[in-house]
Amino acid sequence: MKVYFCGSIRGGRDDVHVYRRIVHVLQSYGTVLTEHVSSTFKIRVCVFVCPLCH
């Protein structure tokens, strides 16, 4: 099963340790596609705006 997990990245990282635990449990059910949300490392997110959509 593919699992999508979401959590705050930009709004603060105070709960990252909770996200990590949740992702760990979800991994027992399948592949977590958004595991990076639980990363303790700072990440840069590049936003691509599709010219066909805007």
PDB file of N, CA, C and O in Angstrom:
ATOM      1  N   MET A   1       0.838  -1.159   0.000  1.00  0.00           N
ATOM      2  CA  MET A   1       0.000   0.000   0.000  1.00  0.00           C
ATOM      3  C   MET A   1       0.895   1.239   0.000  1.00  0.00           C
ATOM      4  O   MET A   1       1.959   1.249   0.620  1.00  0.00           O
ATOM      5  N   LYS A   2       0.449   2.281  -0.703  1.00  0.00           N
ATOM      6  CA  LYS A   2       1.157   3.555  -0.700  1.00  0.00           C
ATOM      7  C   LYS A   2       0.444   4.485   0.271  1.00  0.00           C
ATOM      8  O   LYS A   2      -0.778   4.627   0.226  1.00  0.00           O
ATOM      9  N   VAL A   3       1.215   5.114   1.145  1.00  0.00           N
ATOM     10  CA  VAL A   3       0.656   5.967   2.197  1.00  0.00           C
ATOM     11  C   VAL A   3       1.171   7.382   2.017  1.00  0.00           C
ATOM     12  O   VAL A   3       2.365   7.595   1.811  1.00  0.00           O
ATOM     13  N   TYR A   4       0.265   8.348   2.096  1.00  0.00           N
ATOM     14  CA  TYR A   4       0.626   9.761   2.042  1.00  0.00           C
ATOM     15  C   TYR A   4       0.448  10.347   3.441  1.00  0.00           C
ATOM     16  O   TYR A   4      -0.648  10.305   4.000  1.00  0.00           O
ATOM     17  N   PHE A   5       1.518  10.890   4.001  1.00  0.00           N
ATOM     18  CA  PHE A   5       1.461  11.500   5.326  1.00  0.00           C
ATOM     19  C   PHE A   5       1.773  12.979   5.188  1.00  0.00           C
ATOM     20  O   PHE A   5       2.698  13.355   4.470  1.00  0.00           O
ATOM     21  N   CYS A   6       1.014  13.813   5.866  1.00  0.00           N
ATOM     22  CA  CYS A   6       1.317  15.250   5.822  1.00  0.00           C
ATOM     23  C   CYS A   6       1.451  15.792   7.231  1.00  0.00           C
ATOM     24  O   CYS A   6       0.816  15.307   8.168  1.00  0.00           O
ATOM     25  N   GLY A   7       2.280  16.795   7.359  1.00  0.00           N
ATOM     26  CA  GLY A   7       2.501  17.476   8.625  1.00  0.00           C
ATOM     27  C   GLY A   7       3.127  18.824   8.340  1.00  0.00           C
ATOM     28  O   GLY A   7       3.516  19.101   7.205  1.00  0.00           O
ATOM     29  N   SER A   8       3.225  19.646   9.333  1.00  0.00           N
ATOM     30  CA  SER A   8       3.741  20.997   9.155  1.00  0.00           C
ATOM     31  C   SER A   8       5.228  20.975   8.819  1.00  0.00           C
ATOM     32  O   SER A   8       6.027  20.371   9.535  1.00  0.00           O
ATOM     33  N   ILE A   9       5.586  21.632   7.733  1.00  0.00           N
ATOM     34  CA  ILE A   9       6.995  21.829   7.398  1.00  0.00           C
ATOM     35  C   ILE A   9       7.335  23.294   7.597  1.00  0.00           C
ATOM     36  O   ILE A   9       8.305  23.632   8.276  1.00  0.00           O
ATOM     37  N   ARG A  10       6.550  24.138   7.015  1.00  0.00           N
ATOM     38  CA  ARG A  10       6.831  25.569   7.069  1.00  0.00           C
ATOM     39  C   ARG A  10       6.337  26.204   8.366  1.00  0.00           C
ATOM     40  O   ARG A  10       6.942  27.162   8.848  1.00  0.00           O
ATOM     41  N   GLY A  11       5.274  25.698   8.927  1.00  0.00           N
ATOM     42  CA  GLY A  11       4.656  26.306  10.101  1.00  0.00           C
ATOM     43  C   GLY A  11       5.386  26.039  11.409  1.00  0.00           C
ATOM     44  O   GLY A  11       4.976  26.540  12.456  1.00  0.00           O
ATOM     45  N   GLY A  12       6.435  25.274  11.367  1.00  0.00           N
ATOM     46  CA  GLY A  12       7.177  24.965  12.593  1.00  0.00           C
ATOM     47  C   GLY A  12       7.488  23.483  12.647  1.00  0.00           C
ATOM     48  O   GLY A  12       6.759  22.661  12.091  1.00  0.00           O
ATOM     49  N   ARG A  13       8.553  23.155  13.306  1.00  0.00           N
ATOM     50  CA  ARG A  13       9.015  21.772  13.348  1.00  0.00           C
ATOM     51  C   ARG A  13       8.991  21.218  14.762  1.00  0.00           C
ATOM     52  O   ARG A  13       9.704  20.264  15.073  1.00  0.00           O
ATOM     53  N   ASP A  14       8.170  21.818  15.618  1.00  0.00           N
ATOM     54  CA  ASP A  14       8.128  21.386  17.015  1.00  0.00           C
ATOM     55  C   ASP A  14       7.645  19.951  17.186  1.00  0.00           C
ATOM     56  O   ASP A  14       8.003  19.293  18.162  1.00  0.00           O
ATOM     57  N   ASP A  15       6.840  19.460  16.254  1.00  0.00           N
ATOM     58  CA  ASP A  15       6.265  18.120  16.374  1.00  0.00           C
ATOM     59  C   ASP A  15       6.958  17.071  15.503  1.00  0.00           C
ATOM     60  O   ASP A  15       6.423  15.981  15.301  1.00  0.00           O
ATOM     61  N   VAL A  16       8.142  17.395  14.991  1.00  0.00           N
ATOM     62  CA  VAL A  16       8.818  16.478  14.073  1.00  0.00           C
ATOM     63  C   VAL A  16       9.071  15.116  14.718  1.00  0.00           C
ATOM     64  O   VAL A  16       9.032  14.094  14.033  1.00  0.00           O
ATOM     65  N   HIS A  17       9.329  15.090  16.020  1.00  0.00           N
ATOM     66  CA  HIS A  17       9.558  13.800  16.692  1.00  0.00           C
ATOM     67  C   HIS A  17       8.278  12.956  16.699  1.00  0.00           C
ATOM     68  O   HIS A  17       8.348  11.729  16.634  1.00  0.00           O
ATOM     69  N   VAL A  18       7.127  13.597  16.777  1.00  0.00           N
ATOM     70  CA  VAL A  18       5.844  12.881  16.705  1.00  0.00           C
ATOM     71  C   VAL A  18       5.622  12.358  15.283  1.00  0.00           C
ATOM     72  O   VAL A  18       5.196  11.219  15.094  1.00  0.00           O
ATOM     73  N   TYR A  19       5.914  13.198  14.290  1.00  0.00           N
ATOM     74  CA  TYR A  19       5.776  12.777  12.886  1.00  0.00           C
ATOM     75  C   TYR A  19       6.626  11.536  12.621  1.00  0.00           C
ATOM     76  O   TYR A  19       6.186  10.599  11.956  1.00  0.00           O
ATOM     77  N   ARG A  20       7.858  11.544  13.157  1.00  0.00           N
ATOM     78  CA  ARG A  20       8.785  10.415  12.955  1.00  0.00           C
ATOM     79  C   ARG A  20       8.170   9.118  13.480  1.00  0.00           C
ATOM     80  O   ARG A  20       8.259   8.075  12.833  1.00  0.00           O
ATOM     81  N   ARG A  21       7.553   9.190  14.646  1.00  0.00           N
ATOM     82  CA  ARG A  21       6.933   7.993  15.243  1.00  0.00           C
ATOM     83  C   ARG A  21       5.740   7.530  14.408  1.00  0.00           C
ATOM     84  O   ARG A  21       5.548   6.332  14.201  1.00  0.00           O
ATOM     85  N   ILE A  22       4.946   8.481  13.932  1.00  0.00           N
ATOM     86  CA  ILE A  22       3.781   8.135  13.111  1.00  0.00           C
ATOM     87  C   ILE A  22       4.227   7.481  11.810  1.00  0.00           C
ATOM     88  O   ILE A  22       3.673   6.460  11.403  1.00  0.00           O
ATOM     89  N   VAL A  23       5.228   8.066  11.156  1.00  0.00           N
ATOM     90  CA  VAL A  23       5.733   7.500   9.900  1.00  0.00           C
ATOM     91  C   VAL A  23       6.278   6.103  10.132  1.00  0.00           C
ATOM     92  O   VAL A  23       6.074   5.213   9.306  1.00  0.00           O
ATOM     93  N   HIS A  24       6.963   5.901  11.236  1.00  0.00           N
ATOM     94  CA  HIS A  24       7.511   4.579  11.550  1.00  0.00           C
ATOM     95  C   HIS A  24       6.393   3.530  11.620  1.00  0.00           C
ATOM     96  O   HIS A  24       6.546   2.427  11.097  1.00  0.00           O
ATOM     97  N   VAL A  25       5.287   3.866  12.256  1.00  0.00           N
ATOM     98  CA  VAL A  25       4.148   2.941  12.341  1.00  0.00           C
ATOM     99  C   VAL A  25       3.514   2.749  10.971  1.00  0.00           C
ATOM    100  O   VAL A  25       3.178   1.625  10.597  1.00  0.00           O
ATOM    101  N   LEU A  26       3.346   3.832  10.220  1.00  0.00           N
ATOM    102  CA  LEU A  26       2.735   3.732   8.884  1.00  0.00           C
ATOM    103  C   LEU A  26       3.549   2.856   7.938  1.00  0.00           C
ATOM    104  O   LEU A  26       2.989   2.198   7.061  1.00  0.00           O
ATOM    105  N   GLN A  27       4.870   2.846   8.115  1.00  0.00           N
ATOM    106  CA  GLN A  27       5.731   2.029   7.256  1.00  0.00           C
ATOM    107  C   GLN A  27       5.443   0.539   7.406  1.00  0.00           C
ATOM    108  O   GLN A  27       5.769  -0.242   6.512  1.00  0.00           O
ATOM    109  N   SER A  28       4.847   0.139   8.501  1.00  0.00           N
ATOM    110  CA  SER A  28       4.487  -1.269   8.657  1.00  0.00           C
ATOM    111  C   SER A  28       3.277  -1.645   7.786  1.00  0.00           C
ATOM    112  O   SER A  28       2.999  -2.825   7.572  1.00  0.00           O
ATOM    113  N   TYR A  29       2.570  -0.633   7.291  1.00  0.00           N
ATOM    114  CA  TYR A  29       1.413  -0.864   6.423  1.00  0.00           C
ATOM    115  C   TYR A  29       1.742  -0.728   4.940  1.00  0.00           C
ATOM    116  O   TYR A  29       0.990  -1.206   4.091  1.00  0.00           O
ATOM    117  N   GLY A  30       2.854  -0.084   4.628  1.00  0.00           N
ATOM    118  CA  GLY A  30       3.221   0.090   3.224  1.00  0.00           C
ATOM    119  C   GLY A  30       4.309   1.141   3.069  1.00  0.00           C
ATOM    120  O   GLY A  30       5.010   1.473   4.024  1.00  0.00           O
ATOM    121  N   THR A  31       4.440   1.657   1.858  1.00  0.00           N
ATOM    122  CA  THR A  31       5.449   2.649   1.529  1.00  0.00           C
ATOM    123  C   THR A  31       4.918   4.041   1.834  1.00  0.00           C
ATOM    124  O   THR A  31       3.875   4.440   1.316  1.00  0.00           O
ATOM    125  N   VAL A  32       5.636   4.785   2.679  1.00  0.00           N
ATOM    126  CA  VAL A  32       5.254   6.158   2.996  1.00  0.00           C
ATOM    127  C   VAL A  32       5.912   7.061   1.954  1.00  0.00           C
ATOM    128  O   VAL A  32       7.131   7.228   1.939  1.00  0.00           O
ATOM    129  N   LEU A  33       5.086   7.638   1.087  1.00  0.00           N
ATOM    130  CA  LEU A  33       5.590   8.440  -0.021  1.00  0.00           C
ATOM    131  C   LEU A  33       6.155   9.782   0.426  1.00  0.00           C
ATOM    132  O   LEU A  33       6.958  10.389  -0.283  1.00  0.00           O
ATOM    133  N   THR A  34       5.741  10.237   1.586  1.00  0.00           N
ATOM    134  CA  THR A  34       6.136  11.563   2.063  1.00  0.00           C
ATOM    135  C   THR A  34       6.926  11.468   3.371  1.00  0.00           C
ATOM    136  O   THR A  34       6.699  12.239   4.304  1.00  0.00           O
ATOM    137  N   GLU A  35       7.827  10.540   3.422  1.00  0.00           N
ATOM    138  CA  GLU A  35       8.631  10.318   4.630  1.00  0.00           C
ATOM    139  C   GLU A  35       9.463  11.544   4.996  1.00  0.00           C
ATOM    140  O   GLU A  35       9.804  11.736   6.163  1.00  0.00           O
ATOM    141  N   HIS A  36       9.789  12.371   4.012  1.00  0.00           N
ATOM    142  CA  HIS A  36      10.605  13.566   4.255  1.00  0.00           C
ATOM    143  C   HIS A  36       9.967  14.530   5.255  1.00  0.00           C
ATOM    144  O   HIS A  36      10.669  15.329   5.874  1.00  0.00           O
ATOM    145  N   VAL A  37       8.644  14.464   5.419  1.00  0.00           N
ATOM    146  CA  VAL A  37       7.956  15.335   6.370  1.00  0.00           C
ATOM    147  C   VAL A  37       8.440  15.069   7.799  1.00  0.00           C
ATOM    148  O   VAL A  37       8.429  15.966   8.642  1.00  0.00           O
ATOM    149  N   SER A  38       8.858  13.852   8.056  1.00  0.00           N
ATOM    150  CA  SER A  38       9.311  13.497   9.403  1.00  0.00           C
ATOM    151  C   SER A  38      10.823  13.626   9.569  1.00  0.00           C
ATOM    152  O   SER A  38      11.373  13.219  10.592  1.00  0.00           O
ATOM    153  N   SER A  39      11.479  14.178   8.590  1.00  0.00           N
ATOM    154  CA  SER A  39      12.929  14.323   8.648  1.00  0.00           C
ATOM    155  C   SER A  39      13.331  15.394   9.650  1.00  0.00           C
ATOM    156  O   SER A  39      12.690  16.442   9.733  1.00  0.00           O
ATOM    157  N   THR A  40      14.380  15.138  10.404  1.00  0.00           N
ATOM    158  CA  THR A  40      14.882  16.126  11.356  1.00  0.00           C
ATOM    159  C   THR A  40      15.850  17.092  10.693  1.00  0.00           C
ATOM    160  O   THR A  40      16.267  18.073  11.308  1.00  0.00           O
ATOM    161  N   PHE A  41      16.208  16.824   9.445  1.00  0.00           N
ATOM    162  CA  PHE A  41      17.094  17.708   8.704  1.00  0.00           C
ATOM    163  C   PHE A  41      16.279  18.821   8.068  1.00  0.00           C
ATOM    164  O   PHE A  41      15.136  18.614   7.661  1.00  0.00           O
ATOM    165  N   LYS A  42      16.876  20.001   7.988  1.00  0.00           N
ATOM    166  CA  LYS A  42      16.204  21.096   7.298  1.00  0.00           C
ATOM    167  C   LYS A  42      16.206  20.786   5.814  1.00  0.00           C
ATOM    168  O   LYS A  42      17.215  20.366   5.246  1.00  0.00           O
ATOM    169  N   ILE A  43      15.052  21.002   5.199  1.00  0.00           N
ATOM    170  CA  ILE A  43      14.963  20.745   3.771  1.00  0.00           C
ATOM    171  C   ILE A  43      14.519  22.008   3.066  1.00  0.00           C
ATOM    172  O   ILE A  43      13.835  22.854   3.642  1.00  0.00           O
ATOM    173  N   ARG A  44      14.912  22.122   1.828  1.00  0.00           N
ATOM    174  CA  ARG A  44      14.451  23.220   1.003  1.00  0.00           C
ATOM    175  C   ARG A  44      13.427  22.660   0.039  1.00  0.00           C
ATOM    176  O   ARG A  44      13.631  21.621  -0.589  1.00  0.00           O
ATOM    177  N   VAL A  45      12.334  23.369  -0.060  1.00  0.00           N
ATOM    178  CA  VAL A  45      11.281  22.942  -0.964  1.00  0.00           C
ATOM    179  C   VAL A  45      11.222  23.935  -2.110  1.00  0.00           C
ATOM    180  O   VAL A  45      11.041  25.134  -1.897  1.00  0.00           O
ATOM    181  N   CYS A  46      11.373  23.435  -3.318  1.00  0.00           N
ATOM    182  CA  CYS A  46      11.263  24.275  -4.500  1.00  0.00           C
ATOM    183  C   CYS A  46       9.871  24.097  -5.072  1.00  0.00           C
ATOM    184  O   CYS A  46       9.405  22.975  -5.270  1.00  0.00           O
ATOM    185  N   VAL A  47       9.225  25.193  -5.331  1.00  0.00           N
ATOM    186  CA  VAL A  47       7.865  25.144  -5.855  1.00  0.00           C
ATOM    187  C   VAL A  47       7.916  25.387  -7.346  1.00  0.00           C
ATOM    188  O   VAL A  47       8.500  26.365  -7.813  1.00  0.00           O
ATOM    189  N   PHE A  48       7.309  24.500  -8.075  1.00  0.00           N
ATOM    190  CA  PHE A  48       7.209  24.629  -9.518  1.00  0.00           C
ATOM    191  C   PHE A  48       5.775  25.004  -9.852  1.00  0.00           C
ATOM    192  O   PHE A  48       4.841  24.293  -9.478  1.00  0.00           O
ATOM    193  N   VAL A  49       5.599  26.093 -10.539  1.00  0.00           N
ATOM    194  CA  VAL A  49       4.276  26.524 -10.957  1.00  0.00           C
ATOM    195  C   VAL A  49       4.114  26.135 -12.413  1.00  0.00           C
ATOM    196  O   VAL A  49       4.847  26.602 -13.285  1.00  0.00           O
ATOM    197  N   CYS A  50       3.150  25.282 -12.656  1.00  0.00           N
ATOM    198  CA  CYS A  50       2.894  24.803 -14.014  1.00  0.00           C
ATOM    199  C   CYS A  50       2.282  25.926 -14.848  1.00  0.00           C
ATOM    200  O   CYS A  50       1.240  26.469 -14.483  1.00  0.00           O
ATOM    201  N   PRO A  51       2.921  26.280 -15.968  1.00  0.00           N
ATOM    202  CA  PRO A  51       2.391  27.366 -16.805  1.00  0.00           C
ATOM    203  C   PRO A  51       1.014  27.031 -17.410  1.00  0.00           C
ATOM    204  O   PRO A  51       0.274  27.931 -17.807  1.00  0.00           O
ATOM    205  N   LEU A  52       0.685  25.762 -17.475  1.00  0.00           N
ATOM    206  CA  LEU A  52      -0.604  25.382 -18.036  1.00  0.00           C
ATOM    207  C   LEU A  52      -1.730  25.568 -17.020  1.00  0.00           C
ATOM    208  O   LEU A  52      -2.897  25.705 -17.388  1.00  0.00           O
ATOM    209  N   CYS A  53      -1.361  25.571 -15.728  1.00  0.00           N
ATOM    210  CA  CYS A  53      -2.364  25.696 -14.662  1.00  0.00           C
ATOM    211  C   CYS A  53      -2.603  27.133 -14.259  1.00  0.00           C
ATOM    212  O   CYS A  53      -3.668  27.456 -13.733  1.00  0.00           O
ATOM    213  N   HIS A  54      -1.631  28.009 -14.494  1.00  0.00           N
ATOM    214  CA  HIS A  54      -1.738  29.405 -14.027  1.00  0.00           C
ATOM    215  C   HIS A  54      -1.545  30.373 -15.153  1.00  0.00           C
ATOM    216  O   HIS A  54      -1.602  31.584 -14.942  1.00  0.00           O
TER     217      HIS A  54
END
